[in-house]
């Protein structure tokens, strides 16, 4: 079985084990063991199926369920502290086809349990639903593998007693997927593409305008990915991006999904964000951007989330629509320690003609930058303005 197939089967196999009586943590561990066994057998004999020299299995999901259930029973039987509970565990089912049900959505809700922190929920979702290894998730978060293993273990213990059939919270699931997408592209796992894959699955299972809005938002942002960095890795601001390199198919799909969601007249946070992204994608040049409409959409967005980050981004849009002075006025009241505040203030001061103030703010923003590409970009902006004085 190839990696993509294994990843797609993992949620359903975990769900089957949970329904048979395994708690979430034990089920996830057993399925991971089964996946390792499938890879081991395949590596030992590339011409054989995951069941070994008997040939390819006809039902890979059933094979994984059988192996994972055996691993689960073995683990239970080896734990002397839980012998009394073994009697309640059914004997191993006869191998055979498994029900063709898709339990992925239920696992989304379980992984996004309200008792988990957002970071833990994201990590657990990537591991259990996304099929990523602990090492891959650790690299994406830029933390040691041991640290991520502890985080995932704590998350699994937290949800181990949660009833599998409890109703979930769509808003919490969407928040987790949004955070997954925003983790970006670090490490050898493309978290943005992974978030889109997971959100597509959710959108196929749930008819909710905010699910569609989030998928549209992801597609519209992802469409600009190739233009965000120069060949040398340096950051390219939106206004300077080569729009010919934007993914027009992804943009068209995102706009179509957004329009269908907006037609339901149940506006929400993700639809508003997607509308802003669509207006950027619709402009053939930076000069043609409809900033007035973008400000209006930011005002709508503030109805759903009075986030300082949203207000910061709105100040940029106001500066473009009504002039730099108006943009600077829109910054009033925001915490100056807010991430990207100095960068936004620098841009607006430059547009207002205050080159000295802008250079100072660009340098300050560079010192606070969260990654090397952003820091280098802001440092170059400060150097450019200092050279003009």
C-alpha positions in Angstrom: 0.0 0.0 0.0 1.4 3.4 -0.9 1.6 6.3 1.6 -1.4 8.1 0.3 -3.6 5.1 0.6 -2.3 4.4 4.1 -3.1 8.0 5.1 -6.6 7.9 3.8 -7.4 4.6 5.6 -6.0 5.6 9.0 -9.0 7.5 10.3 -11.5 4.8 9.5 -9.4 2.1 11.0 -9.0 4.0 14.3 -12.7 4.6 14.4 -13.4 0.9 14.0 -11.1 0.0 16.9 -12.7 2.7 19.1 -16.2 1.3 18.3 -14.9 -2.2 19.3 -13.9 -0.9 22.7 -10.4 0.5 22.4 -9.9 4.0 23.9 -8.6 6.6 21.5 -5.0 6.5 22.6 -4.7 2.7 22.4 -6.5 2.6 19.1 -4.2 5.2 17.6 -1.1 3.4 18.9 -2.3 0.1 17.5 -3.0 1.5 14.1 0.4 3.1 13.9 1.9 -0.3 14.7 -0.1 -1.8 11.9 1.1 0.9 9.5 4.7 0.2 10.4 4.1 -3.6 9.8 2.6 -2.8 6.3 5.6 -0.7 5.4 8.0 -3.3 6.8 6.5 -6.2 4.8 6.4 -4.0 1.7 10.1 -3.1 2.1 11.1 -6.7 2.7 9.4 -7.9 -0.5 8.4 -5.0 -2.9 6.5 -7.5 -5.1 4.3 -8.8 -2.2 1.2 -7.3 -0.8 1.0 -6.0 2.8 0.0 -9.5 3.9 3.3 -11.0 2.7 4.1 -13.5 0.0 0.5 -14.6 -0.3 0.0 -11.7 -2.6 -1.8 -8.3 -2.5 -4.7 -8.1 -0.2 -8.1 -7.4 -1.7 -9.2 -5.2 1.2 -6.4 -3.2 2.6 -8.6 -1.6 5.2 -9.7 -4.9 6.5 -6.0 -6.0 6.7 -5.1 -2.9 8.7 -8.1 -3.5 11.0 -7.1 -7.1 11.6 -3.5 -6.3 12.3 -4.3 -3.3 14.5 -6.8 -5.2 16.5 -4.2 -7.9 17.2 -1.8 -5.2 18.3 -4.4 -3.8 20.6 -5.2 -7.1 22.1 -1.5 -8.0 22.6 -1.0 -4.7 24.4 -4.0 -5.2 26.6 -2.9 -8.8 27.5 0.6 -7.6 28.3 -0.6 -5.0 30.8 -1.0 -6.9 34.0 -2.7 -3.8 35.6 -5.6 -4.1 33.3 -6.2 -7.9 33.4 -9.7 -7.4 34.9 -10.7 -5.3 31.9 -9.5 -7.9 29.4 -12.7 -9.9 30.1 -14.7 -7.1 28.6 -12.8 -7.1 25.4 -14.4 -9.2 22.6 -12.3 -11.9 21.1 -10.6 -11.2 17.8 -13.2 -11.0 14.9 -12.9 -13.3 12.0 -10.8 -11.4 9.3 -13.0 -10.2 6.5 -14.4 -7.1 4.8 -15.1 -4.1 7.0 -18.1 -1.8 6.7 -17.5 0.9 4.0 -18.2 3.8 6.4 -16.2 7.0 6.6 -15.5 7.9 10.2 -13.1 10.7 9.3 -15.5 13.5 10.3 -16.1 12.0 13.8 -12.3 11.9 14.3 -12.1 15.5 13.4 -14.5 16.3 16.2 -12.7 14.0 18.7 -9.3 15.5 17.9 -10.7 19.0 18.2 -12.1 18.4 21.6 -12.7 21.7 23.6 -10.5 20.4 26.5 -7.4 20.5 24.2 -5.3 23.6 23.6 -5.3 24.7 19.9 -1.7 23.5 19.5 -2.4 20.1 20.9 -5.6 19.8 18.8 -3.6 20.6 15.7 -0.9 18.1 16.5 -3.4 15.3 17.3 -5.4 16.0 14.1 -2.2 15.7 12.0 -1.2 12.5 13.7 -4.5 10.7 13.9 -6.4 12.1 10.9 -3.6 13.3 8.7 -1.4 10.3 9.2 1.8 12.2 9.8 4.5 10.8 12.0 5.5 12.5 15.2 8.9 13.4 13.6 7.1 15.1 10.7 4.9 17.1 12.9 7.8 18.1 15.2 9.7 19.4 12.1 6.7 21.4 11.0 6.5 23.0 14.4 10.3 23.4 14.7 10.4 21.6 18.0 12.2 18.5 19.2 10.6 15.2 18.4 10.5 14.3 22.1 8.6 17.5 22.9 6.0 16.8 20.2 5.7 13.2 21.4 4.8 14.4 24.8 2.3 16.9 23.5 0.5 14.3 21.4 0.6 11.8 24.3 -1.1 14.4 26.6 -3.7 15.1 24.0 -4.5 11.5 23.5 -4.9 11.0 27.3 -7.2 13.9 27.4 -9.6 12.5 24.8 -9.2 8.9 25.7 -12.4 8.9 27.8 -14.5 11.0 25.4 -17.5 9.1 24.0 -17.0 8.5 20.3 -20.6 9.3 19.5 -20.6 12.7 21.3 -21.8 15.6 19.0 -18.9 17.7 17.9 -18.4 21.4 17.4 -17.9 22.5 13.8 -16.4 25.8 14.9 -13.7 24.0 16.9 -12.9 21.7 14.0 -12.6 24.7 11.6 -10.4 26.5 14.0 -8.0 23.5 14.1 -7.9 23.3 10.3 -7.3 27.0 10.0 -4.4 26.7 12.4 -3.0 23.7 10.5 -3.1 25.8 7.3 -1.4 28.7 8.9 1.5 26.6 10.1 2.8 27.1 6.5 5.3 25.1 4.6 8.2 24.3 7.0 9.7 20.8 7.3 9.2 18.0 4.9 5.4 18.0 5.2 3.4 20.6 3.4 0.9 21.6 6.1 -1.0 24.0 3.9 -1.7 21.2 1.3 -2.5 18.9 4.2 -5.0 21.3 5.6 -6.7 21.7 2.2 -6.9 17.9 1.9 -8.5 17.6 5.3 -10.9 20.5 4.7 -12.0 19.0 1.4 -13.0 15.9 3.3 -14.9 17.9 5.8 -16.7 20.0 3.1 -17.8 16.8 1.4 -19.3 15.5 4.6 -20.8 18.7 6.1 -23.1 21.2 4.4 -22.1 24.3 6.2 -21.3 27.7 4.6 -18.4 28.3 7.0 -16.8 25.0 6.0 -17.1 26.0 2.4 -15.8 29.5 3.3 -12.7 28.1 4.9 -12.0 25.8 2.0 -12.4 28.8 -0.4 -10.1 30.9 1.8 -7.4 28.2 1.7 -7.6 27.7 -2.0 -7.4 31.4 -2.7 -4.4 31.9 -0.5 -2.7 28.8 -1.7 -3.1 29.9 -5.3 -0.5 32.7 -4.7 2.0 30.4 -3.1 4.4 30.1 -6.1 4.7 33.9 -6.3 5.4 34.5 -2.6 9.2 33.9 -2.8 11.9 34.8 -5.3 14.2 32.1 -6.6 16.7 33.0 -3.9 14.1 32.4 -1.2 13.5 36.1 -0.4 10.0 37.2 0.4 7.9 38.9 -2.3 5.2 41.3 -1.1 1.7 40.9 -2.6 1.9 44.1 -4.6 5.2 42.9 -6.2 4.1 39.3 -7.0 4.1 38.0 -10.5 0.3 37.4 -10.9 0.9 35.3 -14.0 2.3 32.7 -11.7 -0.9 32.5 -9.6 -2.8 29.3 -9.9 -5.9 30.4 -11.8 -7.6 27.0 -11.5 -7.4 27.2 -7.7 -8.6 30.8 -7.8 -11.6 29.9 -9.9 -12.5 26.9 -7.7 -12.2 29.1 -4.6 -14.4 31.8 -6.0 -17.0 29.3 -7.1 -17.1 27.7 -3.6 -17.3 31.1 -2.0 -20.1 32.3 -4.1 -22.2 29.2 -3.3 -21.5 29.7 0.4 -22.4 33.4 0.3 -25.6 32.5 -1.5 -26.8 30.8 1.6 -26.9 34.2 3.4 -25.3 32.8 6.6 -22.2 35.0 6.6 -19.3 34.0 8.9 -15.7 34.7 9.7 -14.2 32.5 7.1 -16.5 33.6 4.3 -15.6 37.2 5.0 -11.8 36.4 4.9 -12.3 34.4 1.7 -14.1 37.4 0.2 -11.1 39.6 0.9 -8.8 37.0 -0.6 -11.0 36.8 -3.7 -10.9 40.6 -4.2 -7.1 40.4 -4.2 -7.1 37.5 -6.6 -9.5 39.3 -8.9 -7.3 42.3 -9.5 -5.1 41.9 -12.6 -2.6 44.4 -11.1 -1.9 45.7 -7.6 -3.2 49.1 -8.7 -6.6 47.6 -9.7 -7.3 46.2 -6.3 -10.7 47.3 -5.0 -9.5 48.5 -1.6 -12.8 50.2 -0.7 -14.6 46.9 -1.0 -11.8 45.2 1.0 -12.3 47.7 3.8 -16.0 47.0 3.8 -15.3 43.3 4.1 -12.9 43.9 7.0 -15.8 45.8 8.7 -18.0 42.7 8.2 -15.2 40.5 9.6 -14.9 42.6 12.7 -18.6 41.8 13.5 -17.5 38.1 14.0 -14.1 38.5 15.5 -12.8 41.7 17.1 -9.3 40.5 16.6 -6.3 42.9 16.9 -4.8 41.1 13.9 -7.9 41.8 11.8 -7.8 45.5 12.9 -4.1 45.6 11.9 -4.9 44.2 8.5 -7.8 46.6 8.1 -5.5 49.6 8.8 -3.4 48.6 5.8 -6.6 48.4 3.6 -7.8 51.8 5.0 -4.3 53.3 4.1 -4.7 52.0 0.6 -8.3 53.1 0.2 -8.2 56.5 2.0 -4.6 57.4 2.3 -1.7 56.8 4.7 -2.9 59.2 7.3 -6.2 57.4 7.5 -4.4 54.1 7.8 -2.2 55.4 10.7 -5.3 56.7 12.4 -6.8 53.2 12.1 -3.9 51.9 14.1 -4.9 54.0 17.1 -5.6 51.9 20.2 -3.8 48.8 18.9 -1.0 47.3 21.1 2.3 48.3 19.6 3.8 44.9 20.6 1.4 43.1 18.3 3.2 40.9 15.8 3.6 42.8 12.5 2.5 46.1 14.1 5.9 47.7 13.5 5.9 46.5 9.9 2.5 47.9 9.1 3.3 51.2 10.8 6.5 51.4 8.8 4.7 50.9 5.5 2.1 53.5 6.3 4.8 56.0 7.5 6.7 55.5 4.3 3.6 56.2 2.2 3.0 59.3 4.3 6.5 60.5 3.4 8.1 60.0 6.8 11.2 58.0 5.6 13.2 58.3 8.8 10.3 57.1 11.0 9.6 54.3 8.5 13.3 53.1 8.4 13.3 53.0 12.2 10.1 51.0 12.3 11.3 48.6 9.6 14.4 47.9 11.6 12.3 47.3 14.7 10.0 45.0 12.8 13.0 43.0 11.5 14.2 42.4 15.0 10.8 41.0 15.9 10.3 38.9 12.7 9.3 35.3 13.2 11.3 33.8 10.4 14.5 34.5 8.4 12.8 35.4 5.1 10.6 38.0 6.8 13.5 39.4 8.8 15.7 39.8 5.7 12.9 41.5 3.8 12.3 44.0 6.5 16.0 44.7 6.9 16.3 45.4 3.2 13.4 47.8 3.5 15.1 49.7 6.3 18.4 49.8 4.4 16.6 51.1 1.3 15.1 54.0 3.1 18.2 54.9 5.0 20.1 55.0 1.6 17.5 57.6 0.4 17.9 60.0 3.3 
